């Protein structure tokens, strides 16, 4: 079982001066994902640049080229209502009224997509309702390993200034994950680069963006340095209860993502 993860698409309106370039990057990424042959594709947020319905219509058109079924979730650049309006035929987007969280079982793996965005806030956010929903999902009696997906990573990725944005109620999430060993992976986007960490007793990682870019990376109190991140996506291979994550770059290279 192989789950491809792409993130931070930032699809633009046609009138934006760089819309064509972003379309090309996404088209290249989709071609690379399809060539890798995943069983399912998970898109972890910032689907569009401004949450406009025109952007979601363009996203829908471009994503139609995928050869595998795909699941969408919002990030801080998205508008949940506009997303639901354009993708009204996706029942999973309507599982919860006040947040776009859902759970799907795919070939022995439970994918839990936890909505970590709040309109007007750039950092991560979880409220009582979302945490209660997650606790219910994790409490279901099932032997399946869990892949927990959020747009915002719960750990400090070392990307300036993204780490400074914070994550509301992340300690409650940490306690919940630590108490549920079935959570084998926590996967996120948001920081536009591939990073990995051990967090709450499990493996947590972030996906690169669909576009190449330069980022400021700093660890601890060290001064940040300029880092060039190549465009790519993650592939999570599941074999029973074991998971392995690799970074697939659009240039064709593949590397194992480890802590």
C-alpha positions in Angstrom: 0.0 0.0 0.0 1.5 3.3 -1.1 0.2 6.8 -0.2 1.6 9.8 -2.1 1.4 13.1 -0.3 1.6 16.4 -2.1 1.2 19.8 -0.4 1.2 23.5 -0.7 -0.1 23.8 -4.3 -1.1 27.5 -4.0 -3.1 27.5 -7.2 -3.7 31.0 -8.5 -6.5 32.8 -10.3 -5.9 33.1 -14.1 -5.4 36.8 -13.7 -2.4 36.4 -11.4 0.9 37.1 -13.2 2.5 33.8 -12.0 -0.6 31.6 -12.5 0.8 29.8 -15.5 4.0 29.0 -13.7 2.1 27.5 -10.7 0.0 25.5 -13.1 3.1 24.1 -14.8 4.6 23.1 -11.4 1.5 21.3 -10.4 1.2 19.6 -13.8 4.8 18.3 -13.5 4.2 17.1 -9.9 1.0 15.3 -10.9 2.9 13.6 -13.7 5.6 12.5 -11.3 3.1 11.2 -8.8 1.2 9.2 -11.4 4.5 7.7 -12.7 5.3 6.6 -9.2 2.1 4.6 -9.1 0.6 5.2 -5.6 -2.7 3.6 -4.5 -4.0 6.9 -3.2 -3.0 10.6 -3.1 -3.4 12.8 0.0 -3.2 16.6 -0.6 -2.3 18.3 2.7 -3.5 21.8 2.4 -2.8 25.3 0.9 -4.6 24.0 -2.2 -5.0 27.6 -3.4 -3.4 31.0 -2.8 -6.5 33.0 -1.7 -9.4 30.5 -1.3 -11.3 31.9 -4.3 -13.7 29.6 -6.0 -12.0 30.2 -9.4 -8.8 28.8 -7.9 -10.6 25.7 -6.7 -12.2 25.2 -10.1 -8.7 25.4 -11.7 -7.4 23.0 -9.0 -10.2 20.5 -9.9 -9.3 20.7 -13.5 -5.6 20.1 -12.9 -6.1 17.3 -10.3 -8.2 15.4 -12.9 -5.0 14.2 -14.5 -4.2 12.1 -11.4 -4.4 8.3 -12.1 -5.1 7.5 -8.4 -8.0 8.6 -6.2 -7.1 11.6 -4.2 -8.3 13.3 -0.9 -8.1 17.0 -0.2 -7.7 18.9 3.0 -7.5 22.7 3.7 -4.5 24.8 4.8 -4.3 28.3 6.1 -4.5 29.8 2.6 -7.8 28.0 1.9 -11.5 28.8 2.3 -13.4 25.7 3.6 -16.7 26.9 2.2 -15.3 27.6 -1.3 -13.6 24.2 -1.2 -16.9 22.5 -0.4 -18.8 24.5 -3.0 -16.5 23.4 -5.9 -16.0 19.8 -4.6 -19.6 19.3 -3.5 -19.4 15.7 -4.8 -16.8 14.7 -2.2 -18.8 13.4 0.8 -15.8 13.2 3.1 -15.5 17.1 3.0 -18.9 17.3 4.8 -18.2 14.7 7.5 -18.1 17.6 10.1 -20.1 20.8 10.0 -17.6 23.2 11.7 -14.3 21.8 10.4 -13.1 19.8 7.4 -11.8 16.7 9.1 -12.5 13.2 8.0 -11.3 9.6 8.2 -11.1 7.0 5.5 -9.9 3.4 5.5 -7.7 2.4 2.5 -6.3 -1.1 2.2 -5.8 -1.7 5.9 -4.7 1.8 6.8 -6.8 4.4 8.5 -6.1 7.9 7.2 -7.3 10.6 9.6 -7.3 14.1 8.1 -7.5 16.6 10.9 -8.3 20.2 9.9 -5.7 22.4 11.6 -6.7 25.7 10.0 -8.7 28.6 11.4 -9.7 31.5 9.1 -7.5 34.5 9.7 -4.8 32.6 11.5 -1.6 31.4 9.8 -0.5 29.0 12.6 -2.0 25.7 13.6 -5.3 25.5 15.5 -7.3 22.8 17.2 -10.3 23.4 19.3 -12.3 21.3 21.7 -14.6 19.9 19.0 -11.8 18.8 16.7 -9.9 17.2 19.6 -13.0 15.4 20.7 -13.6 14.2 17.1 -10.0 12.9 16.9 -10.3 11.1 20.2 -13.5 9.4 18.9 -11.7 8.2 15.8 -8.7 6.9 17.7 -10.9 5.2 20.1 -12.6 3.0 17.5 -11.7 -0.6 17.9 -9.7 -1.5 14.7 -6.3 -3.1 14.2 -5.4 -0.7 11.4 -2.3 1.5 11.7 -3.2 5.2 11.6 -1.7 7.9 9.4 -2.6 11.2 10.9 -2.6 14.2 8.5 -2.7 17.9 9.2 -1.6 20.9 7.3 0.4 22.3 10.1 3.3 20.3 11.6 3.0 19.8 15.4 6.8 20.0 15.8 9.3 22.8 15.2 10.6 22.2 11.7 13.4 24.8 11.8 11.9 26.9 9.0 12.0 30.6 9.7 9.6 32.3 10.4 7.0 29.5 10.1 7.8 28.0 13.5 7.0 31.2 15.2 3.4 31.1 14.1 2.5 28.6 16.9 0.0 25.8 17.2 -3.0 26.3 19.5 -3.7 23.3 21.8 -0.8 21.2 20.4 -0.1 19.8 23.9 -3.5 18.3 24.1 -2.8 16.7 20.7 0.5 15.4 21.9 -1.0 13.7 24.9 -3.7 12.1 22.7 -1.2 10.8 20.1 1.2 9.5 22.8 -1.6 7.5 24.3 -2.5 5.9 20.9 0.4 3.7 19.6 -1.6 3.0 16.4 -0.6 6.4 15.1 2.4 5.4 13.0 2.8 8.6 11.0 2.0 12.2 11.4 2.2 13.9 8.0 2.0 17.7 7.3 2.8 20.4 4.8 2.9 24.2 5.5 6.7 24.6 5.7 7.4 23.8 2.0 10.3 21.4 2.7 10.9 17.8 3.7 11.6 17.6 7.5 11.3 14.7 10.0 11.2 14.4 13.7 10.2 12.1 16.5 7.2 13.6 18.2 4.8 12.2 20.8 6.4 8.8 20.5 5.9 8.5 16.8 7.4 9.6 13.4 6.3 13.0 12.2 7.3 14.6 8.9 6.5 17.4 6.4 6.3 17.4 2.6 8.1 19.7 0.2 6.0 22.0 -2.0 5.3 21.4 -5.6 7.7 24.2 -6.5 11.4 24.8 -6.0 12.2 27.7 -3.6 14.7 29.1 -1.1 14.0 28.9 2.6 15.6 30.1 5.8 16.5 27.0 7.9 17.7 27.5 11.5 18.0 24.9 14.3 17.6 26.1 17.9 19.2 29.4 18.6 21.6 29.1 15.6 21.4 31.8 13.0 19.4 30.6 10.0 21.1 29.8 6.7 19.7 29.9 3.2 18.5 26.5 1.9 17.4 25.6 -1.6 14.5 23.1 -1.5 13.7 21.1 -4.6 10.1 20.5 -5.6 8.7 17.1 -4.7 6.3 15.0 -2.8 6.4 12.2 -0.2 5.5 8.5 -0.6 4.4 6.6 2.5 4.8 2.8 1.9 2.7 0.7 4.3 3.6 -3.0 5.0 1.4 -4.3 7.7 2.1 -2.2 10.8 5.3 -0.8 9.3 5.7 2.5 7.4 8.5 3.9 5.3 8.6 7.4 3.9 10.6 8.5 0.9 11.0 11.9 -0.7 10.5 11.9 -4.4 11.9 15.0 -6.2 10.4 16.2 -9.5 13.9 15.9 -11.0 13.6 12.1 -10.5 15.8 11.5 -7.4 14.5 9.6 -4.4 15.7 9.7 -0.8 14.6 8.0 2.4 13.2 10.5 5.0 14.6 9.6 8.4 15.0 11.3 11.8 
